[in-house]
Each structure stands twice: as C-alpha cells, then as structure tokens.
Amino acid sequence: MKELLDFKRILKKRAKGVHKKQLGNILIIAGSKNMSGAGLLCARAALRAGVGVVTVAYPECLANVYRRSLPEVLNLILPQTKDGSLSFKAYNEIIKSAPDKDLVALGPGLTRNKETQKLIVKLVKNLDKPLVIDADGLNALADSKKIKQSLNGRHVLTILTPHEAEMARLTGLSVQEISQNRKSVAKKYARLWRAMIVLKGYHTIIAYQRGRAVINKTGGPHLATAGAGDVLTGMIATLVSQNLAKPFESTATAVYIHGLAGDLATKDLGERSVIASDVINYLPKAMLRAQGLTNS
C-alpha cells in the first residue's frame, strides 16, 4: 500500500501561522455508563494524531470521568437513558453543535439500548456532515434495508469501519463468506451503500464507492485487543477532517499508521502485552516513520 499512497501529503508540515480549527474540528459521539473507555480512547487517539479541536458528546453520567481524563477536549454533556446511554432527547443538542464541525465520529461505546439506537439512526440520516461510523453506530444499522435507506439518503462522505462479524450483521452474509472474499465484499458494499468501507482484520481492506481499494499490510494479531478499533476511529476522524479533499488517502493513511504503531509497540512489549493505550502511545513514532522523518 505504501507505494500507492503518498503519506507525506496527508501528514504534511503545518504552516507557521496555522490556527487550531484549520487542523480539524471534530465531534465524537461516544460512551455510556459501562463503556466509558471507548470514548476516552477515541478522543485520545484523535488528539495524538494531531487534530486541532475535539468535542466529545456523551451522557451526563460520564461528566466527571471525561472532564478529569480529557482536559484537552470540549464537552457536550447530554441527556441519558435509565441505563446510562445517550437518550433520544440528545438529538436536538447534537444537531445544534454540528454546523461548525468538519466531521462527526459516531458509535464507540454507545450500547445497543433501543432508544440510543433510534437516536443513532436519526443522526445518520440527518447529520449533513462527513461521518465515521463504528461499533454501536454500525449495530444500529444492522439490517440490510435499514442501512441502505439510511446511507443512500446521505450526500456527504460516510466511512464505515466494521470487523467481519459486524459486516455480517450489516449484509446478511456469513462471517465465512466475508472472510473468504474480503476485498470483493468490501468493494461491492462500498458501491452499494455509496460509502467507504474499512473492513478491519488481518490485512484490513479500505474500499471506496468510486472503485478504489487497497489492502493494508501493517498490524497483526497484537491489535486483537479491546479498544483498538476505538483508537482507529479517532485517527480516521482526525486525518480525514484535515484532508477532506482526499478521504480515501486519509483513511488508508490512518489504517497504515494504526497498524504500524501496533507493530512498533509489539517490538518493545511483545505481542501478548500490547493494549489499545499502547497503540496511542506509539502513534508519534509511527507518524514520524510514515513521514520519512525517522527509520527507528
């Protein structure tokens, strides 16, 4: 993949007088009472990947946790269900906060609560912003008719980041069918849903509705750890928001660097010991290598 993409263009040097809002202004909608870590990891990855401004939208029960753990982000504290997930009542506040954002990341840790899932579907249909949809954002669309109706009405960029089991729920195919035909499945549904598909797994596939597709060769079994997907979502959100004219290249670069950070962490820590936070910690080193600024 490295030969097909110029990472230096995506990771370009910043102008001396650049303002933070020129470096991506993103909204992350994530987290619930029992899955606070997903939003934390997603936001931390976005920050470490170099985003200018992050707003994290989450249920009110997480206010103390997120304010303490994420001093660099803006907070959008929202109504919650009795289960501690986002309430459908949060819809209007999210819509009001979106106009100045470059991109919205939706899904990590939101749960399968029916009210929260209803909120997600409405947001997918009505948010007129580039979207990165992951985890419970995908679960809310896990019906072949529902996903087609939701996505085909959108006129801006949509990026879906399923692993094989999530892709099976979205398409009705078996995991085995997907596993045996990863590239062709990703290309088919990118075209059908008019979206970009990041089909995660060993040799992640990035497929665009316009027919482009690449296979990523970084990463491996060390990334089979809780939270690694949340990290990738934050990275994709950052690089795409900074390079909206190059969404395919930006997404592929994020996938490459995510895998490379995992590879570098594995060299120091061993395959069994890498956790999602380690991937974030190794992002600076991975980005420097992708830019050609270091070989270490």
MOKA-V332367 format. One record per backbone hydrogen bond with DSSP energy under -1.0 kcal/mol. NH is the residue of the N-H (numbers start at 0). CO is the residue of the C=O. E is the energy in kcal/mol with one decimal. If there is no record, write none. Layout:
nh = [NH,NH]
co = [CO,CO]
e = [E,E]
This chain:
nh = [3,4,8,10,17,21,22,25,26,27,28,29,30,32,34,39,40,41,42,43,44,45,46,47,48,49,50,51,52,54,55,56,57,59,61,62,65,66,67,68,69,72,73,75,77,80,83,86,89,90,93,94,95,96,100,101,103,104,105,106,109,116,117,118,119,120,121,122,123,124,125,126,128,130,131,132,133,136,138,139,140,141,142,146,147,148,149,150,151,153,158,159,160,166,167,168,169,170,171,177,178,179,184,185,186,187,188,189,190,191,192,194,195,196,197,198,199,199,204,205,206,207,210,213,215,222,223,224,227,230,231,232,233,234,235,236,237,238,239,240,241,245,249,250,251,252,253,254,255,256,257,258,259,260,261,262,263,264,265,266,267,268,269,278,279,280,281,282,285,286,287,288,289,290,291,292]
co = [0,0,5,6,14,18,19,52,102,54,104,56,107,83,31,35,36,37,38,39,40,41,42,43,44,46,45,22,23,25,73,27,75,77,58,59,61,62,63,64,65,69,53,55,57,84,80,78,86,87,89,90,91,92,97,24,129,26,131,28,106,112,113,114,115,116,117,118,119,120,121,122,126,156,103,158,105,133,134,135,137,138,140,142,143,144,145,146,147,150,130,195,132,162,163,164,165,166,167,173,174,175,180,181,182,183,184,185,186,187,188,189,157,206,159,204,161,197,198,213,196,211,207,205,203,219,220,222,224,226,227,228,229,230,231,232,233,234,235,236,237,242,245,246,247,248,249,250,251,252,253,254,255,256,257,258,259,260,261,262,263,264,265,274,275,276,277,279,281,282,283,284,285,286,288,287]
e = [-1.2,-1.2,-1.2,-2.8,-1.6,-2.0,-1.6,-2.5,-2.1,-3.0,-3.1,-2.1,-2.7,-2.0,-1.2,-1.5,-2.8,-2.2,-2.5,-2.6,-2.4,-2.0,-2.4,-2.6,-2.0,-1.3,-2.1,-1.3,-2.3,-2.4,-2.7,-3.3,-2.0,-2.0,-2.2,-1.7,-2.9,-2.4,-1.7,-2.2,-2.4,-1.4,-3.0,-2.6,-2.7,-3.0,-1.7,-2.2,-1.9,-1.7,-2.1,-2.5,-2.2,-1.5,-2.4,-3.3,-2.6,-3.0,-3.1,-2.0,-2.0,-2.8,-2.0,-1.8,-2.3,-2.3,-1.9,-2.3,-2.7,-1.9,-1.6,-2.9,-1.3,-2.3,-2.4,-3.2,-2.2,-2.5,-2.0,-1.5,-1.2,-1.2,-3.1,-3.0,-1.4,-2.4,-2.5,-2.6,-2.3,-1.6,-2.9,-3.0,-2.0,-2.5,-2.1,-1.8,-2.0,-2.1,-2.6,-2.0,-3.0,-2.1,-2.7,-2.4,-2.4,-2.3,-2.3,-1.8,-1.8,-2.4,-2.5,-2.0,-2.7,-2.9,-3.0,-2.3,-2.5,-1.1,-1.9,-2.5,-2.7,-3.0,-2.1,-2.1,-3.1,-2.2,-1.7,-2.1,-2.0,-1.9,-1.9,-2.1,-1.9,-1.9,-2.9,-2.4,-1.8,-2.6,-2.5,-1.9,-1.5,-2.3,-2.3,-2.3,-2.6,-2.1,-2.3,-2.3,-2.4,-2.7,-2.5,-2.2,-2.5,-3.0,-1.7,-2.3,-2.7,-2.4,-2.1,-1.7,-1.2,-2.8,-2.4,-1.3,-1.6,-2.2,-1.7,-1.3,-2.2,-2.9,-2.2,-1.9,-2.4,-2.0,-1.3,-2.7]
